[in-house]
């Protein structure tokens, strides 16, 4: 019996024949083109081909882990594994030379409210693209993780607030703390806190691990 409504995951062929059953009673099929064997009809929603695209779309819409899992009808454990796998395939965008950047930090929480961390990130002043970010403790190491990336691109200017740490990490000739110099990134801070519940100030929502938080931010910032 041929099955024409599915395509092979390896060769995209559509000509199958039945090939026995799995230990759980699921019908297996063999592709007549490449001879690969697969189960075409899964009852568990996590096997859908479009699942990753749905996860990206809902993550960028600001849904939390449990909300996304409910909408997609999959377990939170499966969802977390998928999010981390998707994030591992996303790379930081290339940074152009001689650009101006705005740099700022946000105080957020991981695991519990008395465990604050910093989200430090930079935005291109002209294109508004987020060019780098890092999540860590409130110290120079966390700031430097982003600042070094910017300095390596030989920027024309780096705009920050008047946090004292920046004075020791950014060369004076490119460091600017002028009024309204960080308007764009300050507005982005507001957008992030409004759109992502885990970044809100007064809420019961927070991230359970830096790994998942970083993965969510990579998808949110850089997956189009």
C-alpha positions as CSV (number, residue, x, y, z in Angstrom):
1,X,0.0,0.0,0.0
2,X,1.5,3.4,-1.0
3,X,1.3,6.5,1.1
4,X,1.4,9.7,-0.9
5,X,0.6,12.5,1.6
6,X,3.9,12.5,3.4
7,X,7.4,13.2,2.3
8,X,10.6,11.4,3.2
9,X,12.8,13.3,5.8
10,X,16.0,12.3,3.9
11,X,15.2,12.5,0.2
12,X,11.8,14.3,0.2
13,X,10.4,11.4,-1.8
14,X,6.6,10.6,-1.5
15,X,6.5,6.9,-2.5
16,X,6.3,4.5,0.5
17,X,5.5,0.9,1.2
18,X,4.6,-0.5,4.6
19,X,7.5,-2.0,6.5
20,X,6.3,-3.7,9.7
21,X,5.5,-2.0,13.0
22,X,7.5,-0.6,16.0
23,X,7.4,-2.2,19.5
24,X,4.6,0.3,20.3
25,X,2.5,-0.8,17.4
26,X,3.2,2.2,15.1
27,X,3.2,1.5,11.4
28,X,6.6,1.9,9.8
29,X,7.2,2.8,6.1
30,X,10.1,2.4,3.7
31,X,10.9,5.1,1.1
32,X,11.1,3.5,-2.3
33,X,13.6,6.1,-3.4
34,X,16.3,6.0,-0.7
35,X,15.1,2.9,1.2
36,X,15.1,4.7,4.6
37,X,12.6,3.5,7.2
38,X,10.5,5.9,9.3
39,X,7.2,6.3,11.1
40,X,5.2,8.9,9.3
41,X,2.3,9.4,11.7
42,X,3.3,10.3,15.2
43,X,0.7,10.9,18.0
44,X,3.1,13.0,20.1
45,X,3.1,16.7,18.9
46,X,6.9,17.1,19.5
47,X,7.6,15.2,16.3
48,X,6.0,17.8,14.1
49,X,8.3,19.2,11.5
50,X,7.1,22.7,12.0
51,X,7.6,22.6,15.8
52,X,10.8,24.6,15.9
53,X,9.3,27.4,13.8
54,X,6.4,27.5,16.2
55,X,8.7,27.7,19.2
56,X,10.7,30.5,17.6
57,X,7.5,32.4,16.8
58,X,6.0,32.1,20.3
59,X,9.3,32.9,22.0
60,X,9.6,36.1,20.0
61,X,6.0,36.9,20.9
62,X,7.0,36.8,24.6
63,X,5.3,33.7,25.8
64,X,6.8,31.9,28.8
65,X,7.9,28.3,28.9
66,X,4.7,26.9,30.4
67,X,2.5,29.0,28.1
68,X,4.4,27.8,25.0
69,X,4.2,24.2,26.2
70,X,0.4,24.5,26.7
71,X,-0.2,26.0,23.3
72,X,2.0,23.5,21.4
73,X,0.7,20.6,23.6
74,X,4.2,19.3,24.5
75,X,6.0,18.9,27.8
76,X,8.1,21.7,29.4
77,X,11.1,19.4,29.4
78,X,10.9,18.8,25.7
79,X,10.3,22.5,25.1
80,X,13.4,23.4,27.1
81,X,15.6,20.9,25.2
82,X,14.2,22.3,21.9
83,X,14.9,25.9,22.9
84,X,18.5,25.2,23.8
85,X,19.0,23.2,20.6
86,X,17.6,26.0,18.5
87,X,19.8,28.6,20.3
88,X,23.0,26.5,19.8
89,X,22.5,27.0,16.1
90,X,22.2,30.8,16.3
91,X,25.4,32.7,16.1
92,X,26.2,36.3,17.0
93,X,25.9,38.6,14.0
94,X,29.1,40.0,12.4
95,X,30.0,43.5,13.5
96,X,31.0,46.2,11.1
97,X,34.0,48.4,11.7
98,X,33.9,52.1,12.6
99,X,30.3,52.1,14.0
100,X,28.7,53.9,17.0
101,X,27.2,51.8,19.7
102,X,25.0,52.2,22.8
103,X,25.8,50.0,25.8
104,X,23.7,49.5,28.9
105,X,22.9,46.9,31.6
106,X,19.7,45.6,33.1
107,X,19.2,44.1,36.6
108,X,17.3,40.9,36.4
109,X,16.8,37.7,38.5
110,X,17.7,34.1,38.1
111,X,16.2,31.2,40.2
112,X,14.9,33.6,42.9
113,X,14.4,37.3,43.6
114,X,17.4,37.6,45.9
115,X,19.7,36.4,43.2
116,X,20.2,39.4,40.9
117,X,22.3,39.3,37.7
118,X,23.1,41.7,34.9
119,X,22.0,41.5,31.3
120,X,24.6,43.7,29.5
121,X,24.1,44.3,25.8
122,X,25.0,46.7,23.0
123,X,23.0,48.1,20.1
124,X,24.2,49.7,16.9
125,X,23.2,53.4,17.1
126,X,22.4,53.6,13.4
127,X,20.9,50.2,12.5
128,X,19.3,49.5,15.9
129,X,20.6,45.9,15.7
130,X,21.7,44.2,18.9
131,X,25.3,43.2,18.3
132,X,26.2,41.4,21.5
133,X,25.0,40.5,25.0
134,X,26.1,38.7,28.1
135,X,24.4,37.6,31.3
136,X,26.4,37.4,34.5
137,X,27.2,38.8,37.9
138,X,27.4,42.5,38.5
139,X,31.1,43.0,37.9
140,X,33.7,44.1,35.3
141,X,34.0,40.6,33.8
142,X,30.4,40.7,32.7
143,X,30.7,44.2,31.2
144,X,34.0,43.3,29.5
145,X,32.4,40.3,27.8
146,X,30.5,42.8,25.6
147,X,32.9,45.7,25.6
148,X,35.8,43.7,24.2
149,X,33.7,42.6,21.3
150,X,32.9,46.3,20.5
151,X,36.5,47.5,20.9
152,X,37.7,44.7,18.5
153,X,35.5,46.2,15.8
154,X,37.3,49.6,16.2
155,X,34.2,51.7,17.0
156,X,34.0,55.4,16.4
157,X,32.0,56.0,19.6
158,X,30.6,53.9,22.5
159,X,27.8,55.7,24.4
160,X,27.0,54.6,28.0
161,X,25.5,56.0,31.2
162,X,27.7,57.4,33.9
163,X,28.3,54.0,35.6
164,X,31.9,54.3,37.0
165,X,33.0,50.9,35.8
166,X,32.8,52.0,32.1
167,X,35.5,54.6,32.8
168,X,38.1,51.9,33.4
169,X,37.0,49.5,30.6
170,X,36.4,51.8,27.6
171,X,39.1,54.0,26.1
172,X,38.5,57.7,26.8
173,X,38.8,58.8,23.2
174,X,35.7,56.7,22.1
175,X,33.7,56.7,25.4
176,X,30.8,59.2,25.5
177,X,28.3,59.9,28.3
178,X,26.5,62.8,26.7
179,X,22.8,63.5,27.5
180,X,20.4,61.6,25.3
181,X,23.3,59.4,24.1
182,X,21.6,56.2,25.2
183,X,18.0,57.0,24.3
184,X,17.7,54.1,21.9
185,X,18.9,51.4,24.2
186,X,16.9,52.8,27.2
187,X,13.8,52.5,25.0
188,X,14.9,49.0,24.2
189,X,15.1,48.2,27.9
190,X,11.5,49.2,28.3
191,X,10.5,47.1,25.3
192,X,12.3,44.0,26.7
193,X,10.8,44.4,30.2
194,X,7.3,44.9,28.7
195,X,7.5,42.0,26.2
196,X,9.4,39.3,28.1
197,X,7.8,38.4,31.4
198,X,11.0,37.0,32.8
199,X,12.5,40.5,32.6
200,X,9.7,42.4,34.3
201,X,10.5,44.3,37.5
202,X,7.4,43.5,39.6
203,X,6.3,40.0,38.7
204,X,6.4,36.5,40.0
205,X,8.1,35.5,36.7
206,X,11.8,34.9,36.5
207,X,14.3,32.6,34.8
208,X,15.3,29.4,36.4
209,X,18.7,29.2,34.8
210,X,21.2,31.4,33.0
211,X,21.4,28.8,30.3
212,X,17.7,29.0,29.4
213,X,17.7,32.8,29.8
214,X,20.6,33.1,27.3
215,X,18.9,30.7,24.9
216,X,15.7,32.7,25.0
217,X,17.5,36.0,24.4
218,X,19.5,34.6,21.5
219,X,16.2,33.6,19.8
220,X,14.6,36.8,20.7
221,X,17.5,39.0,19.5
222,X,18.9,37.2,16.5
223,X,16.4,34.7,15.0
224,X,14.4,36.1,12.1
